[in-house]
């Protein structure tokens, strides 16, 4: 496990391709010897590769267009498929989008050149409940979705942090507080709503 503030990357399984395994959903030889790592806050999975001496040789994203929700465990099954356990969007909350998924590999042959391409199949037993954010009025909703805000805050439900609704209610009709709150979001902090820490967000600007 490698952590820095609110960013925590965890090591998953190492895949060993078995040509004798009779399974239609096992991962392909392409991933043989690769280490699957995942990140709790940023919701990504990476495939890490090493050389014959065990030294780092490269890394690439795995299913980068898939929206995962706080992966807490990952295992390879005896069928060669990848099983992923997701905690859900909010901490210490009854997450309706918590789920156990099986990622299957299905070989597809393109008609034009008959080349094999990787096509990871449907996530089994998955249920997604997306929060509705108004992205038409401003880009605030888009920035929230791209950052880690929803890991600690929900729209109306209490999680690790207060809901956006409660925060908005607290600071309603106080335009003078905007600069102070912007600085706090960027620098991080604690103490106003309790002792829980809010991580820094240096990637955001005051304009954001």
C-alpha positions as CSV (number, residue, x, y, z in Angstrom):
1,X,0.0,0.0,0.0
2,X,1.4,3.4,-1.0
3,X,-0.3,6.5,0.4
4,X,0.1,10.3,0.3
5,X,-2.6,12.3,2.0
6,X,-5.9,11.1,0.6
7,X,-4.3,9.3,-2.3
8,X,-3.8,5.6,-1.6
9,X,-2.7,3.1,-4.2
10,X,-3.0,-0.6,-3.3
11,X,-1.4,-3.7,-4.9
12,X,-3.7,-6.3,-6.3
13,X,-2.9,-9.7,-7.7
14,X,-0.3,-10.9,-10.2
15,X,-1.7,-12.6,-13.2
16,X,-0.2,-15.8,-14.5
17,X,-1.6,-16.9,-17.8
18,X,-2.4,-20.6,-17.8
19,X,-2.8,-22.0,-21.4
20,X,-4.2,-25.3,-20.0
21,X,-7.0,-23.5,-18.1
22,X,-10.3,-24.2,-19.9
23,X,-12.1,-20.9,-19.4
24,X,-13.8,-18.7,-21.9
25,X,-13.5,-15.6,-19.7
26,X,-9.9,-15.7,-18.5
27,X,-7.6,-12.8,-19.1
28,X,-5.4,-13.1,-22.2
29,X,-1.7,-13.9,-22.4
30,X,-1.1,-10.2,-22.9
31,X,-1.4,-9.6,-19.1
32,X,0.9,-12.6,-18.1
33,X,3.2,-11.6,-15.3
34,X,1.5,-8.3,-14.8
35,X,0.6,-6.7,-11.4
36,X,-2.8,-5.1,-11.0
37,X,-2.7,-2.0,-8.8
38,X,-5.6,0.3,-7.9
39,X,-6.3,3.6,-6.3
40,X,-9.0,4.3,-3.8
41,X,-9.6,8.0,-4.3
42,X,-9.0,8.4,-8.0
43,X,-10.8,5.2,-9.0
44,X,-8.2,3.9,-11.4
45,X,-6.7,0.5,-12.1
46,X,-3.2,0.2,-13.6
47,X,-1.3,-2.8,-15.0
48,X,2.3,-2.7,-13.8
49,X,5.0,-4.7,-15.6
50,X,8.5,-5.8,-14.6
51,X,11.4,-7.3,-16.4
52,X,13.0,-10.7,-15.8
53,X,15.0,-9.2,-12.9
54,X,11.8,-7.9,-11.2
55,X,12.6,-4.2,-12.1
56,X,9.9,-1.8,-13.1
57,X,9.5,-1.7,-16.9
58,X,6.2,0.1,-17.5
59,X,2.6,0.8,-16.5
60,X,-0.6,1.3,-18.4
61,X,-4.2,2.0,-17.5
62,X,-6.7,-0.8,-17.3
63,X,-10.3,-0.1,-18.4
64,X,-9.8,3.7,-18.1
65,X,-13.3,4.5,-19.4
66,X,-15.0,2.5,-16.6
67,X,-16.3,4.4,-13.6
68,X,-15.3,2.4,-10.5
69,X,-16.5,3.5,-7.0
70,X,-13.7,3.1,-4.4
71,X,-12.1,-0.3,-5.0
72,X,-11.3,-2.0,-1.7
73,X,-10.2,-5.4,-2.9
74,X,-9.3,-7.2,-6.1
75,X,-8.7,-10.9,-6.7
76,X,-8.2,-13.3,-9.7
77,X,-10.6,-16.2,-9.6
78,X,-9.8,-19.8,-10.6
79,X,-11.6,-19.0,-13.8
80,X,-9.0,-16.4,-14.7
81,X,-11.4,-13.5,-14.5
82,X,-10.8,-10.5,-12.3
83,X,-13.1,-9.9,-9.3
84,X,-13.4,-6.4,-7.9
85,X,-15.1,-5.3,-4.7
86,X,-16.2,-1.6,-4.6
87,X,-17.1,0.2,-1.4
88,X,-19.3,2.8,-3.0
89,X,-19.3,6.6,-3.3
90,X,-19.5,7.7,0.3
91,X,-17.7,6.7,3.5
92,X,-19.6,5.2,6.4
93,X,-22.9,5.3,4.5
94,X,-25.3,2.7,3.1
95,X,-24.0,2.9,-0.4
96,X,-26.5,1.5,-2.9
97,X,-23.7,1.5,-5.5
98,X,-21.4,-0.8,-3.5
99,X,-20.9,-4.0,-5.5
100,X,-18.9,-7.1,-6.3
101,X,-18.1,-7.3,-10.0
102,X,-16.6,-10.0,-12.3
103,X,-14.5,-8.6,-15.2
104,X,-14.6,-11.1,-18.0
105,X,-12.4,-11.3,-21.1
106,X,-14.1,-12.2,-24.4
107,X,-12.2,-12.4,-27.6
108,X,-13.7,-10.6,-30.5
109,X,-12.5,-11.0,-34.0
110,X,-12.8,-8.1,-36.4
111,X,-14.1,-9.0,-39.8
112,X,-11.9,-6.6,-41.7
113,X,-8.6,-8.2,-40.6
114,X,-9.4,-11.0,-38.2
115,X,-7.1,-9.6,-35.6
116,X,-7.9,-10.4,-31.9
117,X,-8.8,-7.4,-29.8
118,X,-9.4,-7.2,-26.1
119,X,-13.0,-6.7,-25.1
120,X,-13.7,-6.8,-21.3
121,X,-17.2,-7.9,-20.9
122,X,-20.1,-6.7,-18.8
123,X,-19.5,-6.2,-15.0
124,X,-21.7,-8.9,-13.4
125,X,-24.2,-8.0,-10.6
126,X,-23.5,-4.3,-11.0
127,X,-25.8,-1.5,-9.9
128,X,-25.0,2.1,-10.4
129,X,-26.8,5.0,-8.8
130,X,-25.3,8.3,-10.1
131,X,-25.7,11.6,-8.2
132,X,-27.4,14.3,-10.3
133,X,-25.3,17.4,-10.6
134,X,-26.3,20.5,-12.6
135,X,-23.5,21.0,-15.0
136,X,-25.4,23.3,-17.2
137,X,-25.3,26.4,-15.0
138,X,-21.5,26.2,-14.3
139,X,-18.6,23.8,-14.3
140,X,-18.7,23.2,-10.6
141,X,-20.4,19.8,-11.0
142,X,-17.8,18.7,-13.6
143,X,-15.0,19.7,-11.3
144,X,-16.5,17.8,-8.4
145,X,-16.9,14.6,-10.5
146,X,-13.2,14.9,-11.7
147,X,-11.9,15.4,-8.2
148,X,-12.2,13.4,-4.9
149,X,-15.0,15.5,-3.4
150,X,-17.6,12.8,-3.5
151,X,-15.4,10.5,-1.5
152,X,-16.3,12.5,1.6
153,X,-19.3,14.5,0.7
154,X,-22.7,13.6,-0.7
155,X,-25.3,16.0,-2.0
156,X,-27.8,15.6,0.8
157,X,-26.6,12.6,2.8
158,X,-24.0,12.9,5.6
159,X,-20.9,10.9,5.0
160,X,-17.4,11.5,6.4
161,X,-17.9,15.2,5.8
162,X,-21.1,17.2,5.8
163,X,-23.4,17.1,2.8
164,X,-23.1,19.9,0.1
165,X,-26.6,20.9,1.1
166,X,-25.6,21.5,4.7
167,X,-22.5,23.4,3.7
168,X,-24.4,25.6,1.3
169,X,-27.0,26.3,4.0
170,X,-24.3,27.3,6.5
171,X,-22.7,29.8,4.1
172,X,-25.9,31.1,2.4
173,X,-25.9,34.8,1.7
174,X,-22.2,35.2,2.7
175,X,-20.4,36.1,-0.5
176,X,-17.5,37.5,1.5
177,X,-16.6,33.9,2.6
178,X,-15.9,32.7,-1.0
179,X,-12.1,33.5,-0.9
180,X,-11.6,31.9,2.5
181,X,-13.4,28.7,1.4
182,X,-11.5,28.6,-1.9
183,X,-8.2,28.8,0.0
184,X,-9.4,26.0,2.3
185,X,-10.4,23.7,-0.5
186,X,-7.0,24.3,-2.2
187,X,-4.8,24.0,0.9
188,X,-6.9,21.5,2.9
189,X,-7.7,21.7,6.6
190,X,-9.8,20.6,9.5
191,X,-11.5,21.9,12.6
192,X,-14.6,23.7,11.3
193,X,-16.8,20.6,11.0
194,X,-14.9,18.4,13.4
195,X,-11.6,16.7,13.4
196,X,-11.8,14.9,10.1
197,X,-9.1,16.2,7.7
198,X,-9.9,17.5,4.2
199,X,-7.1,16.8,1.8
200,X,-5.5,19.6,-0.2
201,X,-6.4,20.1,-3.9
202,X,-3.5,22.1,-5.4
203,X,-4.6,21.1,-8.9
204,X,-7.6,23.6,-8.5
205,X,-7.3,27.3,-9.1
206,X,-9.1,30.1,-7.2
207,X,-11.2,30.6,-10.4
208,X,-12.3,27.0,-10.2
